Amino acid sequence: MEQPEEIQNQPEENPIEEAEKETVDETPTIEEQLQTALAERDEAQDRFLRSQAELDNTRKRYQKELAQTRQYAAAPFIQSLLPALDNLKRAIDAAESADHVDELKQGVEMVAKQIVDIFSQHDIKAIDALGKPFDPNLHEALQQLPSDEHPPMTVMQELEQGFILNDRVVRPTKVIVSSGPTES
Protein backbone atom coordinates (compact mmCIF):
# COMPACT_ATOMS: atom_id res chain seq x y z
CA MET A 1 0.00 0.00 0.00
CA GLU A 2 1.22 3.27 -0.93
CA GLN A 3 0.98 6.24 1.31
CA PRO A 4 -0.10 9.54 -0.01
CA GLU A 5 2.67 11.75 -1.19
CA GLU A 6 2.25 14.23 1.63
CA ILE A 7 2.91 11.62 4.21
CA GLN A 8 5.85 10.18 2.33
CA ASN A 9 7.72 13.50 2.12
CA GLN A 10 7.53 14.20 5.83
CA PRO A 11 10.56 13.06 7.76
CA GLU A 12 9.93 10.44 10.33
CA GLU A 13 10.09 11.71 13.91
CA ASN A 14 11.84 9.61 16.47
CA PRO A 15 10.56 10.29 19.97
CA ILE A 16 13.86 9.17 21.58
CA GLU A 17 15.90 11.64 19.53
CA GLU A 18 13.51 14.44 20.47
CA ALA A 19 13.91 13.68 24.19
CA GLU A 20 17.71 13.70 23.84
CA LYS A 21 17.61 17.03 22.05
CA GLU A 22 15.47 18.54 24.83
CA THR A 23 17.82 17.17 27.50
CA VAL A 24 20.86 18.50 25.73
CA ASP A 25 19.21 21.89 25.30
CA GLU A 26 18.20 22.09 29.02
CA THR A 27 21.59 21.06 30.42
CA PRO A 28 23.69 24.20 30.91
CA THR A 29 27.00 24.27 29.20
CA ILE A 30 30.24 24.24 31.16
CA GLU A 31 30.61 27.96 30.53
CA GLU A 32 27.13 28.61 31.89
CA GLN A 33 27.89 26.47 34.94
CA LEU A 34 31.13 28.37 35.47
CA GLN A 35 29.35 31.72 35.23
CA THR A 36 26.73 30.55 37.74
CA ALA A 37 29.42 29.30 40.15
CA LEU A 38 31.36 32.56 39.81
CA ALA A 39 28.22 34.59 40.49
CA GLU A 40 27.45 32.49 43.59
CA ARG A 41 31.05 32.89 44.76
CA ASP A 42 30.92 36.64 44.30
CA GLU A 43 27.64 36.82 46.19
CA ALA A 44 29.04 34.71 49.05
CA GLN A 45 32.19 36.85 49.14
CA ASP A 46 30.07 40.01 49.31
CA ARG A 47 27.97 38.56 52.17
CA PHE A 48 31.14 37.56 53.98
CA LEU A 49 32.70 41.02 53.63
CA ARG A 50 29.50 42.70 54.79
CA SER A 51 29.29 40.38 57.81
CA GLN A 52 32.94 41.06 58.62
CA ALA A 53 32.37 44.83 58.42
CA GLU A 54 29.29 44.54 60.63
CA LEU A 55 31.26 42.50 63.17
CA ASP A 56 34.06 45.08 63.18
CA ASN A 57 31.57 47.91 63.67
CA THR A 58 29.89 46.04 66.53
CA ARG A 59 33.26 45.38 68.17
CA LYS A 60 34.27 49.07 67.88
CA ARG A 61 30.90 50.20 69.26
CA TYR A 62 31.24 47.78 72.20
CA GLN A 63 34.78 48.96 72.96
CA LYS A 64 33.65 52.60 72.87
CA GLU A 65 30.74 51.88 75.24
CA LEU A 66 33.05 49.92 77.55
CA ALA A 67 35.54 52.79 77.64
CA GLN A 68 32.76 55.25 78.49
CA THR A 69 31.42 52.94 81.19
CA ARG A 70 34.86 52.68 82.75
CA GLN A 71 35.42 56.42 82.45
CA TYR A 72 32.27 57.27 84.37
CA ALA A 73 31.97 54.19 86.61
CA ALA A 74 32.89 56.15 89.74
CA ALA A 75 30.18 58.79 89.19
CA PRO A 76 27.52 57.17 91.45
CA PHE A 77 30.08 56.68 94.22
CA ILE A 78 31.28 60.27 93.94
CA GLN A 79 27.70 61.55 93.97
CA SER A 80 27.02 59.64 97.16
CA LEU A 81 30.18 61.06 98.80
CA LEU A 82 29.42 64.69 97.99
CA PRO A 83 26.92 65.21 100.86
CA ALA A 84 29.56 63.94 103.32
CA LEU A 85 32.07 66.40 101.87
CA ASP A 86 29.50 69.18 102.22
CA ASN A 87 28.94 68.24 105.87
CA LEU A 88 32.68 68.16 106.51
CA LYS A 89 32.99 71.69 105.12
CA ARG A 90 30.11 72.78 107.36
CA ALA A 91 31.94 71.26 110.34
CA ILE A 92 35.08 73.22 109.43
CA ASP A 93 33.03 76.43 109.15
CA ALA A 94 31.38 75.69 112.49
CA ALA A 95 34.79 75.10 114.09
CA GLU A 96 35.71 78.72 113.44
CA SER A 97 32.83 79.95 115.55
CA ALA A 98 32.46 77.03 117.96
CA ASP A 99 33.09 77.66 121.61
CA HIS A 100 33.06 73.99 122.50
CA VAL A 101 35.38 71.41 121.01
CA ASP A 102 32.90 68.69 121.94
CA GLU A 103 30.36 70.05 119.43
CA LEU A 104 32.99 70.12 116.70
CA LYS A 105 34.10 66.59 117.54
CA GLN A 106 30.50 65.38 117.44
CA GLY A 107 29.98 66.98 113.99
CA VAL A 108 33.13 65.41 112.58
CA GLU A 109 32.15 62.02 114.01
CA MET A 110 28.78 62.32 112.30
CA VAL A 111 30.51 63.00 108.98
CA ALA A 112 32.85 60.03 109.50
CA LYS A 113 29.83 57.79 110.18
CA GLN A 114 28.12 59.16 107.06
CA ILE A 115 31.18 58.23 104.97
CA VAL A 116 31.29 54.71 106.46
CA ASP A 117 27.57 54.31 105.65
CA ILE A 118 28.23 55.42 102.06
CA PHE A 119 31.07 52.90 101.83
CA SER A 120 28.71 50.21 103.09
CA GLN A 121 26.17 51.07 100.38
CA HIS A 122 28.91 50.48 97.80
CA ASP A 123 30.04 47.15 99.33
CA ILE A 124 33.14 48.68 100.90
CA LYS A 125 33.74 47.32 104.38
CA ALA A 126 36.26 48.31 107.01
CA ILE A 127 38.73 45.64 108.07
CA ASP A 128 38.32 44.88 111.76
CA ALA A 129 41.87 44.30 113.01
CA LEU A 130 42.21 45.36 116.64
CA GLY A 131 42.83 42.36 118.91
CA LYS A 132 42.78 39.91 115.99
CA PRO A 133 45.64 37.68 114.85
CA PHE A 134 47.91 39.34 112.30
CA ASP A 135 46.91 38.41 108.73
CA PRO A 136 49.32 39.57 106.01
CA ASN A 137 46.46 39.43 103.49
CA LEU A 138 44.50 42.07 105.46
CA HIS A 139 47.11 43.88 107.54
CA GLU A 140 50.36 45.71 106.96
CA ALA A 141 52.58 45.54 110.03
CA LEU A 142 54.51 48.76 110.49
CA GLN A 143 56.01 47.84 113.83
CA GLN A 144 56.28 45.04 116.37
CA LEU A 145 56.27 45.86 120.05
CA PRO A 146 56.50 43.65 123.12
CA SER A 147 53.25 43.34 125.08
CA ASP A 148 52.26 41.51 128.22
CA GLU A 149 48.57 42.05 127.40
CA HIS A 150 48.51 40.60 123.85
CA PRO A 151 49.70 37.22 122.60
CA PRO A 152 52.42 37.23 119.92
CA MET A 153 51.35 38.22 116.39
CA THR A 154 48.18 39.95 117.61
CA VAL A 155 47.18 43.39 116.35
CA MET A 156 47.61 45.82 119.25
CA GLN A 157 46.90 49.09 117.47
CA GLU A 158 45.45 50.32 114.17
CA LEU A 159 47.32 53.24 112.62
CA GLU A 160 45.24 53.45 109.42
CA GLN A 161 41.91 51.74 108.76
CA GLY A 162 41.93 49.20 105.92
CA PHE A 163 39.04 48.51 103.55
CA ILE A 164 37.72 45.64 101.43
CA LEU A 165 35.66 46.11 98.27
CA ASN A 166 33.51 42.99 97.87
CA ASP A 167 36.23 40.36 98.43
CA ARG A 168 39.32 42.37 97.40
CA VAL A 169 41.50 44.40 99.75
CA VAL A 170 41.50 48.02 98.62
CA ARG A 171 43.88 49.08 101.36
CA PRO A 172 45.31 46.89 104.12
CA THR A 173 45.01 48.07 107.71
CA LYS A 174 48.30 49.51 108.92
CA VAL A 175 48.94 48.03 112.34
CA ILE A 176 51.30 47.57 115.25
CA VAL A 177 51.68 43.90 116.16
CA SER A 178 52.60 42.30 119.48
CA SER A 179 55.89 40.46 119.58
CA GLY A 180 54.92 38.70 122.79
CA PRO A 181 55.66 39.38 126.46
CA THR A 182 58.54 41.65 127.41
CA GLU A 183 61.71 39.81 128.29
CA SER A 184 62.84 40.40 131.86
C-alpha positions as CSV (number, residue, x, y, z in Angstrom):
1,M,0.0,0.0,0.0
2,E,1.2,3.3,-0.9
3,Q,1.0,6.2,1.3
4,P,-0.1,9.5,0.0
5,E,2.7,11.8,-1.2
6,E,2.3,14.2,1.6
7,I,2.9,11.6,4.2
8,Q,5.8,10.2,2.3
9,N,7.7,13.5,2.1
10,Q,7.5,14.2,5.8
11,P,10.6,13.1,7.8
12,E,9.9,10.4,10.3
13,E,10.1,11.7,13.9
14,N,11.8,9.6,16.5
15,P,10.6,10.3,20.0
16,I,13.9,9.2,21.6
17,E,15.9,11.6,19.5
18,E,13.5,14.4,20.5
19,A,13.9,13.7,24.2
20,E,17.7,13.7,23.8
21,K,17.6,17.0,22.1
22,E,15.5,18.5,24.8
23,T,17.8,17.2,27.5
24,V,20.9,18.5,25.7
25,D,19.2,21.9,25.3
26,E,18.2,22.1,29.0
27,T,21.6,21.1,30.4
28,P,23.7,24.2,30.9
29,T,27.0,24.3,29.2
30,I,30.2,24.2,31.2
31,E,30.6,28.0,30.5
32,E,27.1,28.6,31.9
33,Q,27.9,26.5,34.9
34,L,31.1,28.4,35.5
35,Q,29.4,31.7,35.2
36,T,26.7,30.5,37.7
37,A,29.4,29.3,40.2
38,L,31.4,32.6,39.8
39,A,28.2,34.6,40.5
40,E,27.5,32.5,43.6
41,R,31.0,32.9,44.8
42,D,30.9,36.6,44.3
43,E,27.6,36.8,46.2
44,A,29.0,34.7,49.0
45,Q,32.2,36.9,49.1
46,D,30.1,40.0,49.3
47,R,28.0,38.6,52.2
48,F,31.1,37.6,54.0
49,L,32.7,41.0,53.6
50,R,29.5,42.7,54.8
51,S,29.3,40.4,57.8
52,Q,32.9,41.1,58.6
53,A,32.4,44.8,58.4
54,E,29.3,44.5,60.6
55,L,31.3,42.5,63.2
56,D,34.1,45.1,63.2
57,N,31.6,47.9,63.7
58,T,29.9,46.0,66.5
59,R,33.3,45.4,68.2
60,K,34.3,49.1,67.9
61,R,30.9,50.2,69.3
62,Y,31.2,47.8,72.2
63,Q,34.8,49.0,73.0
64,K,33.7,52.6,72.9
65,E,30.7,51.9,75.2
66,L,33.0,49.9,77.6
67,A,35.5,52.8,77.6
68,Q,32.8,55.3,78.5
69,T,31.4,52.9,81.2
70,R,34.9,52.7,82.8
71,Q,35.4,56.4,82.5
72,Y,32.3,57.3,84.4
73,A,32.0,54.2,86.6
74,A,32.9,56.2,89.7
75,A,30.2,58.8,89.2
76,P,27.5,57.2,91.5
77,F,30.1,56.7,94.2
78,I,31.3,60.3,93.9
79,Q,27.7,61.6,94.0
80,S,27.0,59.6,97.2
81,L,30.2,61.1,98.8
82,L,29.4,64.7,98.0
83,P,26.9,65.2,100.9
84,A,29.6,63.9,103.3
85,L,32.1,66.4,101.9
86,D,29.5,69.2,102.2
87,N,28.9,68.2,105.9
88,L,32.7,68.2,106.5
89,K,33.0,71.7,105.1
90,R,30.1,72.8,107.4
91,A,31.9,71.3,110.3
92,I,35.1,73.2,109.4
93,D,33.0,76.4,109.1
94,A,31.4,75.7,112.5
95,A,34.8,75.1,114.1
96,E,35.7,78.7,113.4
97,S,32.8,80.0,115.5
98,A,32.5,77.0,118.0
99,D,33.1,77.7,121.6
100,H,33.1,74.0,122.5
101,V,35.4,71.4,121.0
102,D,32.9,68.7,121.9
103,E,30.4,70.1,119.4
104,L,33.0,70.1,116.7
105,K,34.1,66.6,117.5
106,Q,30.5,65.4,117.4
107,G,30.0,67.0,114.0
108,V,33.1,65.4,112.6
109,E,32.2,62.0,114.0
110,M,28.8,62.3,112.3
111,V,30.5,63.0,109.0
112,A,32.9,60.0,109.5
113,K,29.8,57.8,110.2
114,Q,28.1,59.2,107.1
115,I,31.2,58.2,105.0
116,V,31.3,54.7,106.5
117,D,27.6,54.3,105.7
118,I,28.2,55.4,102.1
119,F,31.1,52.9,101.8
120,S,28.7,50.2,103.1
121,Q,26.2,51.1,100.4
122,H,28.9,50.5,97.8
123,D,30.0,47.1,99.3
124,I,33.1,48.7,100.9
125,K,33.7,47.3,104.4
126,A,36.3,48.3,107.0
127,I,38.7,45.6,108.1
128,D,38.3,44.9,111.8
129,A,41.9,44.3,113.0
130,L,42.2,45.4,116.6
131,G,42.8,42.4,118.9
132,K,42.8,39.9,116.0
133,P,45.6,37.7,114.9
134,F,47.9,39.3,112.3
135,D,46.9,38.4,108.7
136,P,49.3,39.6,106.0
137,N,46.5,39.4,103.5
138,L,44.5,42.1,105.5
139,H,47.1,43.9,107.5
140,E,50.4,45.7,107.0
141,A,52.6,45.5,110.0
142,L,54.5,48.8,110.5
143,Q,56.0,47.8,113.8
144,Q,56.3,45.0,116.4
145,L,56.3,45.9,120.1
146,P,56.5,43.7,123.1
147,S,53.3,43.3,125.1
148,D,52.3,41.5,128.2
149,E,48.6,42.1,127.4
150,H,48.5,40.6,123.9
151,P,49.7,37.2,122.6
152,P,52.4,37.2,119.9
153,M,51.3,38.2,116.4
154,T,48.2,40.0,117.6
155,V,47.2,43.4,116.3
156,M,47.6,45.8,119.3
157,Q,46.9,49.1,117.5
158,E,45.4,50.3,114.2
159,L,47.3,53.2,112.6
160,E,45.2,53.5,109.4
161,Q,41.9,51.7,108.8
162,G,41.9,49.2,105.9
163,F,39.0,48.5,103.5
164,I,37.7,45.6,101.4
165,L,35.7,46.1,98.3
166,N,33.5,43.0,97.9
167,D,36.2,40.4,98.4
168,R,39.3,42.4,97.4
169,V,41.5,44.4,99.8
170,V,41.5,48.0,98.6
171,R,43.9,49.1,101.4
172,P,45.3,46.9,104.1
173,T,45.0,48.1,107.7
174,K,48.3,49.5,108.9
175,V,48.9,48.0,112.3
176,I,51.3,47.6,115.2
177,V,51.7,43.9,116.2
178,S,52.6,42.3,119.5
179,S,55.9,40.5,119.6
180,G,54.9,38.7,122.8
181,P,55.7,39.4,126.5
182,T,58.5,41.6,127.4
183,E,61.7,39.8,128.3
184,S,62.8,40.4,131.9
